[in-house]
Structure formats: structure tokens, C-alpha cells
Amino acid sequence: IISMQDDGAEELPEPLSPILGHCKLLNITNIRKAFRTLEEFYLPATIDTYIRFGQEKARTTQELLTATGMTESEAVAIYLYTVNSFTTKDWSKPFFNHLNETLHERKRDKIFPWGPYLVLYLSGLSRL
């Protein structure tokens, strides 16, 4: 793929393969179960704390959940993506940054641990 810039032609990277095929077969409805595959990167106690925060937020927006048909777990998945202080075990990067970096990896198998979370996250976003 070639893109013309002001200073001439520049090659663009090859497009990455879609991730939906990796996630469609998963039947995940519980946010805690979705995070079991991510315990390698996040401390279980930290996961539990932020899930609890997300559940409290979701309960305050019950009207939105009812109107959209979104589940509490889907709402928590969206909430967790937005929390800047939810970081990896070594405190090196926020959750959303870690996920985005993984989604840009050429080695698509690195996405597999994120599959259960992505099912809830994307399902929740589709209801908005």
C-alpha cells in the first residue's frame, strides 16, 4: 500500500487481521471470568477492586442499562477501559494503553488472553 505525502511516497504497514474471529466463539457474560485470562498482567486484588468500582458505577446508571439492554458486566468492561489508574502489575501502563498496544501487535495470538474481556467490551459498545 502506498500513500502520497508532501515529501513523496511512503509505504504504509500491512493491515492487521481482524480480531472478531478470535472472540466470536467465546460465550462470556461475567466480568470476573473475563479477567481470569489477564491475571498474568494484573494483580487479582487490583482486578477485584476495579471491578467493584465499576459495578458501583453501573448501579448508579441502572436506567441506562435498562434502556440499552446492556448488562452490568458489559458496563463494567467499558468503565475499566476508561480508568487511568487501573495499571499492569508493574505499574508501567494503564489498562487501555496495554490493550491498545496488544491490538496493534502483528502476532495476533497475543490477543487471545484479551478475548473474554473484548467480548464484553465490544458487546457493551454495540448497545450504546
DSSP file with accessible surface (Angstrom, degrees, kcal/mol):
  #  RESIDUE AA STRUCTURE BP1 BP2  ACC     N-H-->O    O-->H-N    N-H-->O    O-->H-N    TCO  KAPPA ALPHA  PHI   PSI    X-CA   Y-CA   Z-CA
    1    1 A I              0   0  108      0, 0.0    11,-1.9     0, 0.0     2,-0.4   0.000 360.0 360.0 360.0 132.4    0.0    0.0    0.0
    2    2 A I  E     -A   11   0A 105      9,-0.2     2,-0.4     7,-0.0     9,-0.2  -0.932 360.0-169.2-118.3 137.3    1.4    3.4   -1.0
    3    3 A S  E     -A   10   0A  33      7,-2.1     7,-2.0    -2,-0.4     2,-0.6  -0.987  20.6-132.3-124.0 131.6    0.3    6.7    0.4
    4    4 A M  E     -A    9   0A 144     -2,-0.4     2,-0.2     5,-0.2     5,-0.2  -0.746  28.0-178.6 -86.9 123.9    1.4   10.0   -1.2
    5    5 A Q  E >   -A    8   0A  86      3,-2.9     3,-1.8    -2,-0.6     0, 0.0  -0.668  44.9 -98.1-108.8 170.8    2.8   12.5    1.3
    6    6 A D  T 3  S+     0   0  178      1,-0.3     3,-0.1    -2,-0.2    -1,-0.0   0.845 125.6  47.9 -56.9 -34.1    4.0   16.1    0.6
    7    7 A D  T 3  S-     0   0  140      1,-0.3    -1,-0.3     0, 0.0     2,-0.3   0.237 126.0 -84.3 -95.8  13.5    7.6   14.8    0.6
    8    8 A G  E <  S-A    5   0A  29     -3,-1.8    -3,-2.9     2,-0.0    -1,-0.3  -0.760  72.1 -19.6 122.0-166.0    6.9   11.8   -1.7
    9    9 A A  E     -A    4   0A  70     -2,-0.3     2,-0.4    -5,-0.2    -5,-0.2  -0.561  51.7-173.7 -84.2 144.0    5.7    8.3   -1.4
   10   10 A E  E     -A    3   0A  96     -7,-2.0    -7,-2.1    -2,-0.2     2,-0.3  -1.000  23.2-124.3-137.7 133.4    5.7    6.4    1.8
   11   11 A E  E     -A    2   0A 153     -2,-0.4    -9,-0.2    -9,-0.2    -7,-0.0  -0.605  22.5-146.2 -78.4 135.1    4.8    2.7    2.4
   12   12 A L        -     0   0   69    -11,-1.9    -1,-0.0    -2,-0.3     0, 0.0  -0.713  27.8 -97.8 -94.8 152.2    2.1    2.1    4.9
   13   13 A P        -     0   0   96      0, 0.0    -1,-0.1     0, 0.0     3,-0.1  -0.280  46.6 -91.8 -66.4 154.2    2.2   -1.0    7.1
   14   14 A E        -     0   0  128      1,-0.1     0, 0.0   -13,-0.0     0, 0.0  -0.396  51.0-100.5 -60.6 140.5    0.2   -4.1    6.1
   15   15 A P        -     0   0   89      0, 0.0     2,-0.2     0, 0.0    -1,-0.1  -0.323  38.1-116.7 -62.5 147.5   -3.3   -4.1    7.7
   16   16 A L        -     0   0   56      1,-0.1     3,-0.1    -3,-0.1    90,-0.1  -0.541  32.5 -99.9 -81.8 153.2   -3.7   -6.3   10.7
   17   17 A S        -     0   0   56     -2,-0.2    -1,-0.1    89,-0.2     0, 0.0  -0.373  47.8 -94.4 -70.1 150.5   -6.1   -9.2   10.6
   18   18 A P        -     0   0  105      0, 0.0     4,-0.2     0, 0.0    -1,-0.1  -0.283  24.2-150.6 -64.4 152.5   -9.4   -8.7   12.3
   19   19 A I  S >> S+     0   0   30      1,-0.1     3,-1.1     2,-0.1     4,-1.0   0.633  78.7  84.9 -97.2 -16.8   -9.9   -9.7   15.9
   20   20 A L  H >> S+     0   0   91      1,-0.3     4,-2.4     2,-0.2     3,-0.7   0.865  84.7  58.4 -59.4 -35.7  -13.6  -10.5   15.8
   21   21 A G  H 34 S+     0   0   57      1,-0.2     4,-0.4     2,-0.2    -1,-0.3   0.853 104.1  53.1 -61.1 -31.1  -13.0  -14.0   14.6
   22   22 A H  H <4 S+     0   0   58     -3,-1.1    -1,-0.2    -4,-0.2    -2,-0.2   0.775 118.2  35.0 -72.2 -27.0  -10.8  -14.7   17.6
   23   23 A C  H X< S+     0   0    5     -4,-1.0     3,-1.8    -3,-0.7    -2,-0.2   0.707  93.8  81.9-103.3 -24.1  -13.6  -13.5   20.0
   24   24 A K  T 3< S+     0   0  163     -4,-2.4    -3,-0.1     1,-0.3    -2,-0.1   0.796  88.5  56.5 -59.6 -30.8  -16.9  -14.6   18.4
   25   25 A L  T 3  S+     0   0  164     -4,-0.4     2,-0.3     2,-0.1    -1,-0.3   0.624  87.1  97.2 -78.3 -10.9  -16.7  -18.2   19.7
   26   26 A L    <   -     0   0   66     -3,-1.8     2,-0.7    89,-0.1    -3,-0.0  -0.608  57.3-161.2 -82.3 135.3  -16.4  -17.1   23.3
   27   27 A N        +     0   0  148     -2,-0.3     2,-0.5     2,-0.0    -1,-0.1  -0.754  28.6 159.2-114.3  81.2  -19.6  -17.0   25.4
   28   28 A I        +     0   0   38     -2,-0.7     3,-0.1     1,-0.1    -2,-0.0  -0.905  14.8 155.3-109.6 128.5  -18.6  -14.8   28.2
   29   29 A T        +     0   0  103     -2,-0.5     2,-0.5     1,-0.1    44,-0.3   0.408  56.6  75.3-127.4  -2.5  -21.2  -13.0   30.4
   30   30 A N     >  -     0   0   61      1,-0.1     4,-1.9    43,-0.1     5,-0.1  -0.957  62.8-151.0-121.5 125.9  -19.3  -12.4   33.6
   31   31 A I  H  > S+     0   0    1     -2,-0.5     4,-1.3     1,-0.2    -1,-0.1   0.862  97.8  54.6 -63.8 -36.1  -16.6   -9.7   34.0
   32   32 A R  H  > S+     0   0   88      1,-0.2     4,-0.6     2,-0.2     3,-0.3   0.924 109.5  47.0 -65.0 -41.5  -14.7  -11.7   36.7
   33   33 A K  H >4 S+     0   0  112      1,-0.2     3,-0.9     2,-0.2     4,-0.5   0.879 107.1  58.8 -65.8 -35.2  -14.4  -14.7   34.4
   34   34 A A  H 3< S+     0   0    0     -4,-1.9    83,-0.5     1,-0.2     3,-0.5   0.825 105.0  50.3 -63.9 -29.7  -13.3  -12.4   31.6
   35   35 A F  H >< S+     0   0    2     -4,-1.3     3,-1.7    -3,-0.3     4,-0.4   0.574  83.9  87.9 -88.6  -7.4  -10.4  -11.3   33.6
   36   36 A R  G X< S+     0   0  155     -3,-0.9     3,-1.0    -4,-0.6    -1,-0.2   0.881  88.6  52.2 -57.9 -35.5   -9.1  -14.7   34.6
   37   37 A T  G 3  S+     0   0   62     -4,-0.5    -1,-0.3    -3,-0.5     3,-0.2   0.586 107.1  54.0 -78.4  -6.7   -7.0  -14.8   31.4
   38   38 A L  G X> S+     0   0    0     -3,-1.7     3,-1.8     1,-0.1     4,-1.6   0.364  73.3 100.9-106.6   4.1   -5.5  -11.4   32.3
   39   39 A E  T <4 S+     0   0   83     -3,-1.0    -1,-0.1    -4,-0.4    -2,-0.1   0.718  71.2  70.5 -64.5 -16.2   -4.2  -12.3   35.8
   40   40 A E  T 34 S+     0   0  136     -3,-0.2    -1,-0.3     1,-0.2    -2,-0.1   0.838 112.2  28.6 -65.0 -29.8   -0.8  -12.7   34.2
   41   41 A F  T <4 S+     0   0   51     -3,-1.8    48,-2.9     1,-0.1     2,-0.4   0.680 122.1  47.7-103.4 -25.3   -0.7   -8.9   33.7
   42   42 A Y  S  < S-     0   0    0     -4,-1.6    -1,-0.1    46,-0.2    46,-0.1  -0.957  83.6-111.2-126.3 141.1   -2.9   -7.6   36.6
   43   43 A L     >  -     0   0   76     -2,-0.4     4,-2.7     1,-0.1     3,-0.4  -0.492  25.1-132.5 -68.3 131.3   -3.0   -8.4   40.3
   44   44 A P  H  > S+     0   0   56      0, 0.0     4,-2.8     0, 0.0     5,-0.2   0.879 107.5  52.9 -53.6 -39.7   -6.2  -10.3   41.2
   45   45 A A  H  > S+     0   0   71      2,-0.2     4,-2.2     1,-0.2     5,-0.1   0.901 110.3  47.8 -64.2 -37.7   -6.8   -8.0   44.1
   46   46 A T  H  > S+     0   0   33     -3,-0.4     4,-2.5     2,-0.2     5,-0.3   0.923 111.0  51.1 -67.9 -43.0   -6.5   -4.9   41.9
   47   47 A I  H  X S+     0   0    4     -4,-2.7     4,-2.6     1,-0.2     5,-0.2   0.952 111.0  48.4 -57.3 -49.7   -8.8   -6.5   39.3
   48   48 A D  H  X S+     0   0   68     -4,-2.8     4,-2.4     1,-0.2    -1,-0.2   0.905 110.6  51.3 -59.3 -42.1  -11.4   -7.2   42.1
   49   49 A T  H  X S+     0   0   44     -4,-2.2     4,-2.3     1,-0.2    -1,-0.2   0.946 113.5  42.9 -61.7 -48.7  -11.1   -3.7   43.4
   50   50 A Y  H  X S+     0   0   35     -4,-2.5     4,-2.4     2,-0.2    -1,-0.2   0.856 111.9  53.9 -71.4 -31.4  -11.7   -2.0   40.0
   51   51 A I  H  X S+     0   0    1     -4,-2.6     4,-2.7    -5,-0.3    -1,-0.2   0.936 108.9  50.2 -64.0 -42.8  -14.5   -4.5   39.1
   52   52 A R  H  X S+     0   0  115     -4,-2.4     4,-2.2    -5,-0.2    -2,-0.2   0.926 110.1  49.6 -60.9 -44.3  -16.2   -3.5   42.3
   53   53 A F  H  X S+     0   0   80     -4,-2.3     4,-2.2     1,-0.2    -1,-0.2   0.926 112.0  49.4 -58.0 -44.8  -15.8    0.2   41.5
   54   54 A G  H  X S+     0   0    1     -4,-2.4     4,-2.7     1,-0.2    -2,-0.2   0.888 108.4  52.1 -63.8 -39.0  -17.2   -0.5   38.0
   55   55 A Q  H  X S+     0   0   28     -4,-2.7     4,-2.2     2,-0.2    -1,-0.2   0.899 108.7  51.0 -64.8 -39.3  -20.2   -2.4   39.5
   56   56 A E  H  X S+     0   0  102     -4,-2.2     4,-1.2     2,-0.2    -2,-0.2   0.922 111.8  47.5 -62.6 -43.2  -21.0    0.6   41.8
   57   57 A K  H  X S+     0   0  121     -4,-2.2     4,-0.6     1,-0.2     3,-0.4   0.913 110.3  52.5 -62.4 -43.5  -20.9    2.9   38.8
   58   58 A A  H >< S+     0   0    4     -4,-2.7     3,-1.1     1,-0.2     7,-0.2   0.891 105.0  55.1 -62.3 -37.8  -23.1    0.6   36.8
   59   59 A R  H >< S+     0   0  136     -4,-2.2     3,-0.9     1,-0.3    -1,-0.2   0.808 103.3  55.5 -66.2 -28.6  -25.7    0.5   39.6
   60   60 A T  H 3< S+     0   0  113     -4,-1.2    -1,-0.3    -3,-0.4    -2,-0.2   0.634 110.2  46.8 -78.0 -12.3  -25.9    4.3   39.5
   61   61 A T  T XX  +     0   0   57     -3,-1.1     4,-2.0    -4,-0.6     3,-0.7  -0.100  69.7 132.3-116.7  34.8  -26.7    4.2   35.8
   62   62 A Q  H <>  +     0   0   97     -3,-0.9     4,-2.7     1,-0.3     5,-0.2   0.850  69.3  59.7 -56.3 -34.7  -29.3    1.4   36.0
   63   63 A E  H 3> S+     0   0  173      1,-0.2     4,-2.5     2,-0.2    -1,-0.3   0.911 106.4  46.9 -61.6 -42.1  -31.7    3.5   33.8
   64   64 A L  H <> S+     0   0   83     -3,-0.7     4,-2.3     2,-0.2     6,-0.4   0.919 111.1  51.6 -65.7 -42.4  -29.1    3.5   31.0
   65   65 A L  H  X>S+     0   0    7     -4,-2.0     4,-1.8    -7,-0.2     5,-0.8   0.926 112.4  46.2 -60.4 -43.8  -28.5   -0.3   31.4
   66   66 A T  H  <5S+     0   0  104     -4,-2.7    -2,-0.2     1,-0.2    -1,-0.2   0.929 113.1  49.1 -64.8 -44.9  -32.3   -0.9   31.2
   67   67 A A  H  <5S+     0   0   85     -4,-2.5    -1,-0.2     1,-0.2    -2,-0.2   0.852 121.0  34.5 -65.6 -34.7  -32.8    1.4   28.2
   68   68 A T  H  <5S-     0   0   37     -4,-2.3    -1,-0.2    -5,-0.2    -2,-0.2   0.633 102.0-123.9 -95.0 -17.3  -29.9   -0.1   26.2
   69   69 A G  T  <5 +     0   0   43     -4,-1.8    -3,-0.2     1,-0.3     2,-0.2   0.600  57.3 154.9  80.8  10.1  -30.2   -3.7   27.3
   70   70 A M      < -     0   0   14     -5,-0.8    -1,-0.3    -6,-0.4     2,-0.1  -0.489  39.2-130.1 -72.9 140.3  -26.6   -3.6   28.4
   71   71 A T     >  -     0   0   60     -2,-0.2     4,-2.2    49,-0.1     5,-0.2  -0.468  20.9-112.5 -83.6 163.6  -25.5   -6.0   31.2
   72   72 A E  H  > S+     0   0   55      1,-0.2     4,-2.6     2,-0.2     5,-0.2   0.910 118.8  53.7 -60.4 -41.4  -23.7   -4.9   34.3
   73   73 A S  H  > S+     0   0   17    -44,-0.3     4,-2.2     1,-0.2    -1,-0.2   0.889 107.7  49.8 -63.4 -37.9  -20.6   -6.8   33.1
   74   74 A E  H  > S+     0   0   10      2,-0.2     4,-2.0     1,-0.2    -1,-0.2   0.925 111.3  49.2 -65.0 -42.6  -20.6   -5.0   29.8
   75   75 A A  H  X S+     0   0   16     -4,-2.2     4,-2.6     1,-0.2    -2,-0.2   0.906 110.9  50.1 -63.6 -40.2  -20.9   -1.7   31.5
   76   76 A V  H  X S+     0   0    0     -4,-2.6     4,-3.1     2,-0.2     5,-0.2   0.910 106.8  55.1 -65.7 -39.3  -18.0   -2.6   33.9
   77   77 A A  H  X S+     0   0    0     -4,-2.2     4,-1.4     1,-0.2    -1,-0.2   0.923 110.8  45.0 -60.0 -42.6  -15.9   -3.6   30.9
   78   78 A I  H  X S+     0   0   32     -4,-2.0     4,-1.0     2,-0.2     3,-0.2   0.934 112.9  51.3 -66.3 -44.6  -16.4   -0.2   29.3
   79   79 A Y  H >X S+     0   0   50     -4,-2.6     3,-1.1     1,-0.2     4,-0.7   0.931 106.6  53.6 -57.7 -46.9  -15.7    1.5   32.7
   80   80 A L  H >< S+     0   0    1     -4,-3.1     3,-0.7     1,-0.3    16,-0.3   0.845 102.7  58.1 -61.8 -31.8  -12.4   -0.4   33.1
   81   81 A Y  H 3< S+     0   0   51     -4,-1.4    15,-0.3     1,-0.2    -1,-0.3   0.825 108.1  47.3 -65.7 -28.1  -11.2    0.7   29.8
   82   82 A T  H << S+     0   0   92     -3,-1.1     2,-0.7    -4,-1.0    -1,-0.2   0.569  84.4 104.0 -91.7  -9.0  -11.6    4.4   30.8
   83   83 A V    X<  -     0   0   15     -4,-0.7     3,-0.8    -3,-0.7    12,-0.4  -0.651  50.0-166.8 -84.6 115.0   -9.9    4.2   34.2
   84   84 A N  T 3  S+     0   0  112     -2,-0.7    -1,-0.2     1,-0.2    11,-0.0   0.791  84.5  55.9 -68.7 -29.0   -6.4    5.7   34.1
   85   85 A S  T 3  S+     0   0   65      9,-0.1     2,-1.1     2,-0.1    -1,-0.2   0.536  78.3  98.8 -87.7  -4.6   -5.3    4.3   37.4
   86   86 A F    <   +     0   0    0     -3,-0.8     9,-2.8    -6,-0.2     2,-0.2  -0.719  61.4 167.2 -83.0 101.3   -6.0    0.7   36.6
   87   87 A T  B     -B   94   0B  21     -2,-1.1    -2,-0.1     7,-0.3   -41,-0.0  -0.710  38.2 -86.7-119.8 168.6   -2.5   -0.4   35.6
   88   88 A T    >   -     0   0   10      5,-1.9     3,-2.6    -2,-0.2   -46,-0.2  -0.124  54.1 -92.4 -64.5 166.6   -0.4   -3.5   35.0
   89   89 A K  T 3  S+     0   0   91    -48,-2.9   -47,-0.1     1,-0.3    -1,-0.1   0.838 129.4  47.3 -51.3 -38.5    1.3   -5.4   37.9
   90   90 A D  T 3  S-     0   0  110    -49,-0.2    -1,-0.3     3,-0.1    -2,-0.1   0.311 110.0-123.0 -90.3   9.8    4.5   -3.3   37.4
   91   91 A W  S <  S+     0   0  183     -3,-2.6    -2,-0.1     2,-0.1    -1,-0.0   0.674  74.2 127.5  63.1  18.0    2.6    0.0   37.2
   92   92 A S        +     0   0   71      1,-0.2    -1,-0.1     2,-0.0    -3,-0.1   0.798  69.3   9.2 -80.8 -27.7    4.1    0.6   33.8
   93   93 A K  S    S-     0   0   54     -8,-0.0    -5,-1.9    -5,-0.0    -1,-0.2  -0.994  73.9-106.9-154.7 147.2    1.0    1.3   31.8
   94   94 A P  B  >  -B   87   0B  31      0, 0.0     4,-2.4     0, 0.0    -7,-0.3  -0.292  40.3-107.4 -67.2 158.5   -2.8    1.9   32.2
   95   95 A F  H  > S+     0   0    0     -9,-2.8     4,-2.7   -12,-0.4     5,-0.2   0.904 118.0  50.6 -52.7 -51.5   -5.2   -0.8   31.1
   96   96 A F  H  > S+     0   0   58    -13,-0.3     4,-2.5   -15,-0.3    -1,-0.2   0.885 111.0  49.8 -61.4 -36.0   -6.4    0.9   28.0
   97   97 A N  H  > S+     0   0   57     -3,-0.2     4,-2.5     2,-0.2    -1,-0.2   0.922 110.7  49.4 -67.4 -43.1   -2.8    1.5   26.8
   98   98 A H  H  X S+     0   0   18     -4,-2.4     4,-2.1     2,-0.2    -2,-0.2   0.929 113.1  47.1 -61.7 -45.8   -1.9   -2.1   27.4
   99   99 A L  H  X S+     0   0    2     -4,-2.7     4,-2.6     2,-0.2    -2,-0.2   0.946 111.8  49.8 -62.4 -48.2   -5.0   -3.3   25.4
  100  100 A N  H  X S+     0   0   55     -4,-2.5     4,-1.2     1,-0.2    -2,-0.2   0.908 110.2  50.4 -60.3 -41.7   -4.3   -0.8   22.6
  101  101 A E  H  < S+     0   0   88     -4,-2.5     3,-0.4     1,-0.2     4,-0.3   0.914 111.0  49.6 -61.7 -41.6   -0.7   -1.9   22.3
  102  102 A T  H >< S+     0   0   13     -4,-2.1     3,-1.5     1,-0.2    -2,-0.2   0.905 106.5  54.9 -64.9 -40.5   -1.8   -5.6   22.2
  103  103 A L  H 3< S+     0   0   42     -4,-2.6    -1,-0.2     1,-0.3    -2,-0.2   0.766 107.2  51.8 -65.3 -23.0   -4.4   -4.9   19.5
  104  104 A H  T 3< S+     0   0  138     -4,-1.2    -1,-0.3    -3,-0.4    -2,-0.2   0.455  84.1 116.6 -91.7  -1.4   -1.6   -3.3   17.3
  105  105 A E    <   -     0   0   76     -3,-1.5     6,-0.1    -4,-0.3    -3,-0.0  -0.420  62.3-144.6 -66.7 139.3    0.7   -6.4   17.7
  106  106 A R  S    S+     0   0  137      1,-0.1     2,-1.3    -2,-0.1   -89,-0.2   0.825  90.0  77.7 -71.0 -33.2    1.5   -8.2   14.5
  107  107 A K    >   -     0   0  136      1,-0.2     3,-1.8     2,-0.1     4,-0.2  -0.669  69.1-169.1 -79.9  97.8    1.4  -11.5   16.4
  108  108 A R  G >  S+     0   0   33     -2,-1.3     3,-1.9     1,-0.3     4,-0.4   0.710  74.9  76.2 -66.6 -19.3   -2.4  -11.9   16.7
  109  109 A D  G >  S+     0   0   97      1,-0.3     3,-1.0     2,-0.2    -1,-0.3   0.746  80.6  71.6 -65.5 -18.4   -2.1  -14.8   19.2
  110  110 A K  G <  S+     0   0   99     -3,-1.8    -1,-0.3     1,-0.2     4,-0.3   0.690  89.2  63.3 -68.6 -14.6   -1.2  -12.1   21.9
  111  111 A I  G X> S+     0   0    1     -3,-1.9     3,-1.9    -4,-0.2     4,-0.8   0.770  78.6  86.6 -79.1 -24.4   -4.9  -11.1   21.7
  112  112 A F  G X4 S+     0   0  110     -3,-1.0     3,-1.4    -4,-0.4    -1,-0.2   0.856  84.7  52.2 -50.4 -45.4   -6.2  -14.4   22.9
  113  113 A P  G 34 S+     0   0   33      0, 0.0     4,-0.4     0, 0.0    -1,-0.3   0.817 110.4  51.4 -62.3 -23.2   -5.9  -13.6   26.7
  114  114 A W  G <> S+     0   0    2     -3,-1.9     4,-3.0    -4,-0.3     5,-0.2   0.592  84.3  94.7 -86.1 -12.0   -7.9  -10.4   25.9
  115  115 A G  H <X S+     0   0    3     -3,-1.4     4,-2.3    -4,-0.8     5,-0.2   0.899  82.5  47.4 -50.6 -53.5  -10.7  -12.3   24.1
  116  116 A P  H  > S+     0   0   13      0, 0.0     4,-1.5     0, 0.0    -1,-0.2   0.924 115.8  45.7 -58.8 -41.4  -13.1  -12.7   27.0
  117  117 A Y  H  > S+     0   0    0    -83,-0.5     4,-2.8    -4,-0.4    -2,-0.2   0.939 111.3  52.7 -64.2 -45.6  -12.8   -9.1   28.0
  118  118 A L  H  X S+     0   0    4     -4,-3.0     4,-3.0     1,-0.2     5,-0.4   0.851 102.6  59.1 -61.4 -34.5  -13.1   -7.9   24.4
  119  119 A V  H  X S+     0   0   30     -4,-2.3     4,-2.0    -5,-0.2    -1,-0.2   0.956 112.4  39.1 -58.0 -48.5  -16.4   -9.9   24.1
  120  120 A L  H  X S+     0   0    4     -4,-1.5     4,-2.6     2,-0.2    -2,-0.2   0.925 117.4  49.6 -68.2 -44.2  -17.9   -7.9   26.9
  121  121 A Y  H  X S+     0   0   35     -4,-2.8     4,-2.5     2,-0.2    -2,-0.2   0.955 115.8  40.9 -60.9 -51.7  -16.4   -4.6   25.9
  122  122 A L  H  X S+     0   0   59     -4,-3.0     4,-2.1     1,-0.2    -1,-0.2   0.874 114.3  53.0 -67.9 -36.1  -17.4   -4.8   22.3
  123  123 A S  H  X S+     0   0   33     -4,-2.0     4,-0.7    -5,-0.4    -1,-0.2   0.925 110.8  47.6 -64.0 -43.6  -20.9   -6.2   23.1
  124  124 A G  H >< S+     0   0    0     -4,-2.6     3,-1.0     1,-0.2     4,-0.5   0.922 111.0  50.6 -62.7 -45.0  -21.4   -3.3   25.6
  125  125 A L  H >< S+     0   0   64     -4,-2.5     3,-1.3     1,-0.2    -1,-0.2   0.879 103.9  59.3 -61.4 -36.2  -20.3   -0.7   23.0
  126  126 A S  H 3< S+     0   0   93     -4,-2.1    -1,-0.2     1,-0.3    -2,-0.2   0.728 101.7  55.9 -66.5 -18.9  -22.6   -2.1   20.4
  127  127 A R  T <<        0   0   97     -3,-1.0    -1,-0.3    -4,-0.7    -2,-0.2   0.574 360.0 360.0 -87.6 -12.8  -25.6   -1.4   22.7
  128  128 A L    <         0   0  124     -3,-1.3    -3,-0.0    -4,-0.5    -4,-0.0  -0.386 360.0 360.0 -75.8 360.0  -24.8    2.3   23.1
